[in-house]
Amino acid sequence: MSLEISGVDAWYGQAQVLFGVDMAVGPGEVVGVFGHNGAGKSTLLRTVAGVHRQAKGRITDGDDDLLGLRADTIARRGLYLVREGAKAFQTLSVHENLQLGARLARRSGRQARAMEEIYDLFPLLADRRETQAGLLSGGQRQALALAVGYASHATCLLLDEPSTGLAPSIVETVYEIISRLAEDGASLLIAEQNPDWLSHLATRGYLLETGSVAASGIPASFLGTAH
């Protein structure tokens, strides 16, 4: 998937929080969005996913403008948002959550992933198939959210602060999973306050400051400014 974000403004009520944001994500590319809390990173991802609707500009998937479409319509097109805290259906089991991802793939005309393929990629979920999502640890919930996106055969994953609150060892696991997803052809747009781990994975990055793109280029160049 090729994602183009052009001149996007967004508001909460009368307060404007995004100002003319321009970004691009190519097929199979990992792109980082860095910045302090309150810079607008989450709002940007929520706007792309159709969750935040008070916005204008253009967000295109190829020739089609996504801005203004319902979130479920955008999800069926292959864009999958993993929110901060990795919300899942808490009362459903791990396996039932993955089945929902596979169902989304089939409803969208994409081939669903085989369950064993998913468990091979996410081994920490394999022995927790019948565990309710609400009983998982933070790292396990993050892995489940990524696994649901993988099960849905998403063409573009939007990850909001995927390392927040995770132990370093779990962050390393998330890093490996993201690498595998990119190798499999998915595009990833990842919002992160701490760019240290992501700078080694993202091919390009954007620095947001108070809702505007302040810099773009090699993510390592943001290490001294995004903290």
C-alpha positions as CSV (number, residue, x, y, z in Angstrom):
1,M,0.0,0.0,0.0
2,S,1.2,3.5,-0.8
3,L,-0.2,6.1,1.7
4,E,0.0,9.8,1.1
5,I,-1.0,12.4,3.7
6,S,-1.3,15.9,2.3
7,G,-2.0,19.2,4.0
8,V,-4.0,17.6,6.9
9,D,-5.4,19.8,9.6
10,A,-7.3,18.5,12.6
11,W,-9.2,20.0,15.5
12,Y,-10.7,19.0,18.8
13,G,-13.7,21.4,19.0
14,Q,-12.2,24.9,18.3
15,A,-8.6,23.9,19.1
16,Q,-6.5,23.0,16.1
17,V,-4.0,20.2,16.8
18,L,-2.6,19.4,13.3
19,F,-1.4,22.0,10.9
20,G,-0.8,21.1,7.2
21,V,0.8,17.7,7.9
22,D,2.4,16.1,4.8
23,M,3.8,12.5,5.0
24,A,4.2,9.4,2.8
25,V,4.5,5.7,3.4
26,G,5.6,3.4,0.6
27,P,4.7,-0.3,0.1
28,G,6.6,-2.4,2.7
29,E,8.1,0.7,4.3
30,V,8.5,1.4,8.0
31,V,8.1,5.1,8.7
32,G,8.4,6.7,12.2
33,V,6.5,9.6,13.6
34,F,8.4,11.1,16.5
35,G,7.7,13.9,19.0
36,H,6.8,14.8,22.5
37,N,3.5,13.9,24.2
38,G,0.9,16.4,22.8
39,A,2.7,16.8,19.5
40,G,-0.2,15.4,17.6
41,K,1.1,11.9,16.8
42,S,-1.9,10.0,18.1
43,T,-4.4,12.4,16.5
44,L,-2.6,11.9,13.1
45,L,-2.9,8.1,13.3
46,R,-6.5,8.3,14.5
47,T,-7.3,10.7,11.6
48,V,-5.7,8.4,9.0
49,A,-7.7,5.4,10.5
50,G,-11.0,7.4,10.3
51,V,-11.4,7.4,14.1
52,H,-10.9,11.1,14.4
53,R,-13.2,12.8,11.9
54,Q,-12.8,16.6,12.6
55,A,-10.1,17.1,9.9
56,K,-9.5,18.3,6.4
57,G,-6.9,17.7,3.7
58,R,-6.1,14.6,1.7
59,I,-5.2,11.1,2.8
60,T,-4.9,8.8,-0.2
61,D,-4.4,5.1,-0.8
62,G,-3.4,5.2,-4.4
63,D,-5.9,7.4,-6.2
64,D,-8.7,7.1,-3.5
65,D,-9.1,9.7,-0.8
66,L,-9.7,8.1,2.6
67,L,-10.4,11.3,4.6
68,G,-14.1,11.4,5.6
69,L,-14.6,7.7,5.2
70,R,-15.9,5.7,8.2
71,A,-13.3,3.8,10.3
72,D,-14.8,0.4,9.5
73,T,-14.6,1.2,5.7
74,I,-11.0,2.2,6.0
75,A,-10.2,-1.0,8.0
76,R,-11.8,-3.1,5.2
77,R,-9.4,-1.4,2.8
78,G,-6.5,-2.8,4.8
79,L,-5.5,0.0,7.2
80,Y,-5.4,-1.3,10.8
81,L,-4.9,0.9,13.8
82,V,-3.2,-0.5,16.9
83,R,-3.9,2.1,19.6
84,E,-1.7,2.9,22.6
85,G,-2.3,0.3,25.2
86,A,-3.2,-2.3,22.6
87,K,-6.9,-2.5,23.2
88,A,-8.5,-5.8,22.4
89,F,-11.8,-7.5,23.0
90,Q,-11.1,-8.1,26.7
91,T,-13.7,-10.9,27.3
92,L,-12.7,-12.8,24.2
93,S,-9.9,-15.4,24.1
94,V,-6.7,-14.8,22.2
95,H,-7.9,-17.2,19.5
96,E,-11.3,-15.5,19.2
97,N,-9.6,-12.1,18.8
98,L,-7.5,-13.6,16.0
99,Q,-10.5,-15.1,14.3
100,L,-12.0,-11.6,14.2
101,G,-9.0,-10.4,12.3
102,A,-9.3,-13.3,9.9
103,R,-13.0,-12.5,9.4
104,L,-12.1,-8.9,8.5
105,A,-9.7,-10.2,5.9
106,R,-12.3,-12.4,4.3
107,R,-15.0,-9.6,4.4
108,S,-12.5,-7.3,2.7
109,G,-11.7,-9.8,-0.1
110,R,-8.3,-10.7,1.2
111,Q,-7.1,-14.2,2.0
112,A,-7.1,-14.8,5.8
113,R,-3.9,-16.0,7.4
114,A,-3.7,-19.6,8.6
115,M,-3.9,-19.7,12.4
116,E,-0.8,-21.9,12.7
117,E,1.1,-19.4,10.6
118,I,0.0,-16.7,13.0
119,Y,1.1,-18.7,16.1
120,D,4.4,-19.5,14.5
121,L,5.1,-15.7,14.1
122,F,3.7,-14.9,17.6
123,P,4.9,-17.8,19.8
124,L,4.2,-16.1,23.1
125,L,0.5,-16.3,22.1
126,A,0.5,-20.0,21.1
127,D,0.2,-21.4,24.6
128,R,-2.4,-18.7,25.6
129,R,-5.0,-19.4,22.9
130,E,-7.8,-19.9,25.3
131,T,-6.8,-17.0,27.7
132,Q,-9.1,-14.0,27.8
133,A,-7.4,-11.0,26.3
134,G,-8.1,-9.0,29.5
135,L,-5.9,-11.3,31.5
136,L,-2.8,-10.9,29.3
137,S,0.2,-8.8,30.3
138,G,1.0,-5.5,28.6
139,G,3.5,-7.2,26.3
140,Q,1.2,-10.0,25.4
141,R,-1.7,-7.6,24.7
142,Q,0.7,-5.7,22.3
143,A,1.6,-8.9,20.6
144,L,-2.1,-9.8,20.3
145,A,-3.0,-6.5,18.7
146,L,-0.2,-6.9,16.2
147,A,-1.3,-10.5,15.6
148,V,-4.9,-9.4,14.9
149,G,-3.5,-6.9,12.3
150,Y,-1.5,-9.7,10.8
151,A,-4.5,-12.1,10.8
152,S,-6.5,-9.4,8.9
153,H,-3.8,-9.3,6.2
154,A,-3.6,-5.6,6.7
155,T,-1.7,-3.8,4.0
156,C,-0.9,-0.8,6.3
157,L,-0.5,-1.0,10.1
158,L,-0.8,2.2,12.1
159,L,1.0,1.7,15.5
160,D,0.5,4.2,18.3
161,E,3.3,4.1,20.8
162,P,3.8,0.3,20.6
163,S,6.7,0.3,23.1
164,T,4.9,2.3,25.9
165,G,5.1,0.5,29.3
166,L,6.9,-2.6,27.9
167,A,10.0,-4.2,29.4
168,P,13.1,-4.0,27.1
169,S,12.9,-7.7,26.3
170,I,9.3,-7.3,25.2
171,V,10.2,-4.2,23.1
172,E,12.8,-6.4,21.4
173,T,10.1,-9.0,20.6
174,V,7.8,-6.2,19.2
175,Y,10.8,-5.0,17.1
176,E,11.2,-8.5,15.6
177,I,7.5,-8.8,14.9
178,I,7.4,-5.4,13.1
179,S,10.5,-6.4,11.0
180,R,8.7,-9.6,10.0
181,L,5.5,-7.7,9.1
182,A,7.5,-5.3,6.9
183,E,9.3,-8.2,5.2
184,D,5.9,-9.7,4.5
185,G,5.0,-6.6,2.5
186,A,3.0,-4.5,5.0
187,S,3.5,-0.8,5.3
188,L,3.9,0.6,8.8
189,L,3.4,4.1,10.2
190,I,4.6,4.1,13.8
191,A,4.2,6.9,16.3
192,E,6.8,6.9,19.1
193,Q,7.8,9.4,21.7
194,N,11.1,7.5,22.3
195,P,12.9,7.0,18.9
196,D,15.8,5.0,20.2
197,W,14.6,1.5,19.3
198,L,12.6,2.6,16.2
199,S,15.5,4.5,14.6
200,H,17.2,1.3,13.7
201,L,14.1,-0.1,12.0
202,A,12.4,2.9,10.3
203,T,13.7,3.8,6.8
204,R,12.4,7.3,7.2
205,G,11.0,9.5,10.0
206,Y,9.0,12.7,10.6
207,L,9.3,14.9,13.7
208,L,6.1,16.5,14.9
209,E,6.2,19.6,17.0
210,T,2.9,21.2,18.1
211,G,1.0,19.6,15.3
212,S,3.4,20.5,12.4
213,V,6.2,18.5,10.7
214,A,9.4,20.1,12.0
215,A,11.8,17.8,10.3
216,S,11.9,14.7,8.1
217,G,14.6,12.3,7.0
218,I,16.8,9.7,8.7
219,P,15.3,8.9,12.1
220,A,18.7,8.9,13.9
221,S,18.9,12.6,13.3
222,F,15.9,13.1,15.7
223,L,17.6,11.4,18.6
224,G,18.6,14.6,20.2
225,T,15.4,16.5,19.6
226,A,12.5,14.1,20.1
227,H,13.0,13.5,23.8
